[in-house]
Amino acid sequence: MASLATAPRAPLPGVVRFEHDDPLGRFSYAEWRPAHLSALVELLWFAEGTATLPHKRLFPNGRIELLVNLGDPIRLVEGVGSSVLKSGWLSGLHARPVVIECSRLVRTLGVRLKPAGALALVARPLREISGWTLDLADVVGRAAEELAERCFEAGSTDERFRRAAAWIEERTGRTAPGLPAVSWTAARIERSSGTVPIGALREEAGLSKSRLAAAFRDQVGLPPKVYARIFRFQRLLKLIHGGSSSLAEAALDTGYYDQPHMTAEFRELSGMAPREFLAAARYTHTLSVAEG
């Protein structure tokens, strides 16, 4: 009988897995949404395999992305910050696209942090990292190396998820939460996909315009209106990708004045026009675009 120290653990409940095999590459992908960290983390994901095209265009999604690279270095092609990801990156809240370059072999774990989780992890105003892609060690010190080692030594995807979640929990459990009114406002923006009027939220939260703007940038990373634009764009991206409605219908469904307004907003946040996105090679599970 195996000892308790060596006995294999049961599969992690709630992990979603699938195999990706098409002209863009062949790899395994898994993601997990830890219920006990739901206030801090949207999901953890892990991808391993081969990619056909070297560049990937990533769109703003209202989340702070922590990456642990277990393969070859990843390079930042378009964006501001550390040019090479050797072991760990922290990508702050973005309102513009980021383009990265990967080798053919991909082996990466990601933690998609909600603003509250990022605020607790970095223990500094999130406006200081917004728009930046930073070496994780520059943000959390030697703990970055510890996380990379834990994930590298794990024998399975489930175990990597467990270890990364435990690392997050260890570093966020004692941090005081931010202003509750800001957390409430951000949650309302997310639930409405960015369509709720910011002025109405500000009045309901009982904060002045300047107070909400300053606290929101510290606690979330961007002004409330920009945050709302990102979530409206994300809903638009999903509608366009799904192909269930025309561009004009998608514009109306997501609260844009008209299709030209939607196109201008789409171009600013993605770096491409909606029809270019439709024609592009897309990873369906992330809605990112593969580029040569």
WOPEJO-V40652 format. One record per residue. N is the residue number from 0. RES is the residue in three letters. SS is DSSP state (H for helix, E for strand, C for the rest). PSI is psi in degrees with one decimal (NA if undefined). D_CENTER is the distance of its C-alpha to the mean C-alpha in whole Angstrom. Layout:
n,res,ss,psi,d_center
N,RES,SS,PSI,D_CENTER
N,RES,SS,PSI,D_CENTER
This chain:
n,res,ss,psi,d_center
0,MET,C,135.9,42
1,ALA,C,145.6,39
2,SER,C,165.7,39
3,LEU,C,-28.9,36
4,ALA,C,-26.7,35
5,THR,C,-8.6,34
6,ALA,C,133.3,34
7,PRO,C,144.2,31
8,ARG,C,154.4,28
9,ALA,C,154.4,28
10,PRO,C,144.0,25
11,LEU,C,121.7,22
12,PRO,C,141.4,22
13,GLY,C,0.7,19
14,VAL,C,129.4,18
15,VAL,E,130.9,17
16,ARG,E,147.1,18
17,PHE,E,161.1,19
18,GLU,E,128.3,21
19,HIS,E,120.9,20
20,ASP,E,97.9,23
21,ASP,E,-175.5,24
22,PRO,C,-18.1,25
23,LEU,C,-15.9,21
24,GLY,E,179.5,21
25,ARG,E,113.4,22
26,PHE,E,163.6,20
27,SER,E,141.8,19
28,TYR,E,140.2,16
29,ALA,E,148.7,15
30,GLU,E,153.4,13
31,TRP,E,133.7,14
32,ARG,C,95.9,13
33,PRO,C,116.0,15
34,ALA,H,-35.9,17
35,HIS,H,-12.1,19
36,LEU,H,19.1,15
37,SER,C,-24.9,14
38,ALA,C,-17.1,15
39,LEU,C,-31.7,12
40,VAL,E,131.7,10
41,GLU,E,-49.3,8
42,LEU,E,162.4,9
43,LEU,E,144.5,10
44,TRP,E,156.8,10
45,PHE,E,131.5,13
46,ALA,E,137.6,14
47,GLU,E,127.7,18
48,GLY,E,-147.3,20
49,THR,E,141.7,22
50,ALA,E,143.0,20
51,THR,C,-46.0,23
52,LEU,C,141.4,21
53,PRO,C,-26.4,20
54,HIS,E,146.7,18
55,LYS,E,126.8,14
56,ARG,E,119.0,13
57,LEU,E,135.5,9
58,PHE,C,154.2,9
59,PRO,C,134.8,8
60,ASN,C,8.2,6
61,GLY,C,14.7,7
62,ARG,C,155.2,4
63,ILE,E,123.5,5
64,GLU,E,124.8,4
65,LEU,E,124.9,8
66,LEU,E,137.8,10
67,VAL,E,115.4,13
68,ASN,E,120.5,15
69,LEU,C,10.4,18
70,GLY,C,-146.2,20
71,ASP,C,157.4,21
72,PRO,C,146.8,19
73,ILE,E,137.5,17
74,ARG,E,143.3,18
75,LEU,E,113.5,16
76,VAL,E,-43.1,18
77,GLU,E,119.2,17
78,GLY,C,179.1,15
79,VAL,E,131.8,16
80,GLY,E,-151.8,17
81,SER,C,129.4,17
82,SER,C,-22.1,19
83,VAL,E,131.5,19
84,LEU,E,106.8,16
85,LYS,C,-49.5,19
86,SER,C,-39.5,18
87,GLY,E,137.6,15
88,TRP,E,153.6,12
89,LEU,E,116.1,10
90,SER,E,113.2,8
91,GLY,C,177.5,9
92,LEU,C,127.6,8
93,HIS,C,146.6,9
94,ALA,C,14.4,12
95,ARG,C,160.1,13
96,PRO,C,157.0,12
97,VAL,E,136.8,12
98,VAL,E,129.2,14
99,ILE,E,157.8,14
100,GLU,E,124.9,17
101,CYS,C,155.7,18
102,SER,C,175.4,21
103,ARG,C,-37.3,22
104,LEU,E,126.9,22
105,VAL,E,133.8,18
106,ARG,E,92.2,17
107,THR,E,137.8,14
108,LEU,E,138.2,12
109,GLY,E,147.3,8
110,VAL,E,114.3,8
111,ARG,E,102.9,4
112,LEU,E,136.1,7
113,LYS,C,159.9,8
114,PRO,H,-39.7,10
115,ALA,H,-37.9,13
116,GLY,H,-41.2,12
117,ALA,H,-40.8,11
118,LEU,H,-42.8,14
119,ALA,H,-35.4,16
120,LEU,H,-47.4,15
121,VAL,H,-19.9,16
122,ALA,C,43.4,19
123,ARG,C,160.5,19
124,PRO,C,133.4,18
125,LEU,H,-17.7,14
126,ARG,H,-23.5,16
127,GLU,H,-20.6,17
128,ILE,C,-4.1,14
129,SER,C,135.3,13
130,GLY,C,-2.2,13
131,TRP,E,149.5,13
132,THR,E,112.8,12
133,LEU,E,149.3,14
134,ASP,E,128.6,16
135,LEU,H,-33.9,15
136,ALA,H,-28.9,19
137,ASP,H,-15.8,19
138,VAL,H,-43.5,17
139,VAL,H,4.3,18
140,GLY,C,-142.9,21
141,ARG,C,-15.4,23
142,ALA,H,-25.6,21
143,ALA,H,-43.0,18
144,GLU,H,-37.3,21
145,GLU,H,-43.3,22
146,LEU,H,-45.3,18
147,ALA,H,-42.2,19
148,GLU,H,-43.1,22
149,ARG,H,-45.5,21
150,CYS,H,-37.5,19
151,PHE,H,-38.8,21
152,GLU,H,-11.7,24
153,ALA,C,142.0,23
154,GLY,C,-2.9,25
155,SER,C,165.6,23
156,THR,H,-43.1,19
157,ASP,H,-42.0,20
158,GLU,H,-35.4,21
159,ARG,H,-42.6,18
160,PHE,H,-45.2,16
161,ARG,H,-45.9,19
162,ARG,H,-39.4,19
163,ALA,H,-40.4,16
164,ALA,H,-40.8,16
165,ALA,H,-38.1,19
166,TRP,H,-44.4,18
167,ILE,H,-46.0,15
168,GLU,H,-40.0,18
169,GLU,H,-30.7,21
170,ARG,H,2.6,19
171,THR,H,-10.8,18
172,GLY,C,-28.4,21
173,ARG,C,3.6,23
174,THR,C,132.0,21
175,ALA,C,139.3,23
176,PRO,C,162.2,21
177,GLY,C,-165.0,20
178,LEU,C,121.6,22
179,PRO,H,-34.8,22
180,ALA,H,-33.3,23
181,VAL,H,-43.9,20
182,SER,H,-41.1,18
183,TRP,H,-43.5,20
184,THR,H,-44.8,19
185,ALA,H,-40.8,16
186,ALA,H,-38.9,16
187,ARG,H,-40.0,19
188,ILE,H,-44.8,17
189,GLU,H,-46.5,14
190,ARG,H,-30.3,17
191,SER,C,3.6,18
192,SER,C,38.4,16
193,GLY,C,13.6,17
194,THR,C,-14.0,20
195,VAL,C,136.4,22
196,PRO,C,130.0,24
197,ILE,H,-37.1,23
198,GLY,H,-40.9,27
199,ALA,H,-39.9,27
200,LEU,H,-40.8,24
201,ARG,H,-43.1,26
202,GLU,H,-42.6,29
203,GLU,H,-33.4,28
204,ALA,H,-17.4,26
205,GLY,C,29.9,30
206,LEU,C,148.3,28
207,SER,C,164.3,29
208,LYS,H,-45.8,27
209,SER,H,-38.3,27
210,ARG,H,-44.7,27
211,LEU,H,-43.9,24
212,ALA,H,-45.5,22
213,ALA,H,-46.5,23
214,ALA,H,-35.8,21
215,PHE,H,-40.5,18
216,ARG,H,-37.5,18
217,ASP,H,-40.4,18
218,GLN,H,-26.3,16
219,VAL,C,-40.4,13
220,GLY,C,-24.9,13
221,LEU,C,162.2,15
222,PRO,C,154.3,18
223,PRO,H,-40.4,18
224,LYS,H,-36.7,19
225,VAL,H,-40.4,16
226,TYR,H,-42.1,13
227,ALA,H,-39.6,16
228,ARG,H,-39.9,16
229,ILE,H,-42.9,12
230,PHE,H,-31.3,12
231,ARG,H,-41.6,15
232,PHE,H,-41.5,14
233,GLN,H,-41.4,12
234,ARG,H,-41.8,15
235,LEU,H,-43.4,17
236,LEU,H,-43.8,15
237,LYS,H,-39.4,15
238,LEU,H,-45.1,19
239,ILE,H,-43.7,20
240,HIS,H,-40.1,18
241,GLY,H,-23.6,20
242,GLY,C,17.1,23
243,SER,C,-10.3,25
244,SER,C,160.9,26
245,SER,C,169.0,27
246,LEU,H,-38.3,25
247,ALA,H,-42.8,28
248,GLU,H,-39.8,27
249,ALA,H,-38.2,23
250,ALA,H,-45.5,24
251,LEU,H,-41.5,26
252,ASP,H,-25.1,24
253,THR,C,8.3,21
254,GLY,C,15.8,23
255,TYR,C,154.8,24
256,TYR,C,-45.1,28
257,ASP,C,179.7,28
258,GLN,H,-40.8,27
259,PRO,H,-39.2,28
260,HIS,H,-43.4,25
261,MET,H,-42.5,23
262,THR,H,-42.8,23
263,ALA,H,-41.8,23
264,GLU,H,-41.2,20
265,PHE,H,-43.5,18
266,ARG,H,-39.0,20
267,GLU,H,-38.9,18
268,LEU,H,-22.8,15
269,SER,H,-20.5,15
270,GLY,C,10.7,18
271,MET,C,160.4,20
272,ALA,C,157.6,22
273,PRO,H,-40.5,21
274,ARG,H,-30.0,24
275,GLU,H,-39.1,22
276,PHE,H,-43.5,19
277,LEU,H,-33.7,22
278,ALA,H,-10.7,24
279,ALA,C,161.4,21
280,ALA,E,117.4,20
281,ARG,E,141.8,17
282,TYR,E,114.9,15
283,THR,C,-28.4,15
284,HIS,C,-16.5,13
285,THR,C,-13.5,10
286,LEU,C,17.6,12
287,SER,E,164.0,11
288,VAL,E,132.0,15
289,ALA,E,134.5,17
290,GLU,E,152.8,20
291,GLY,C,NA,23
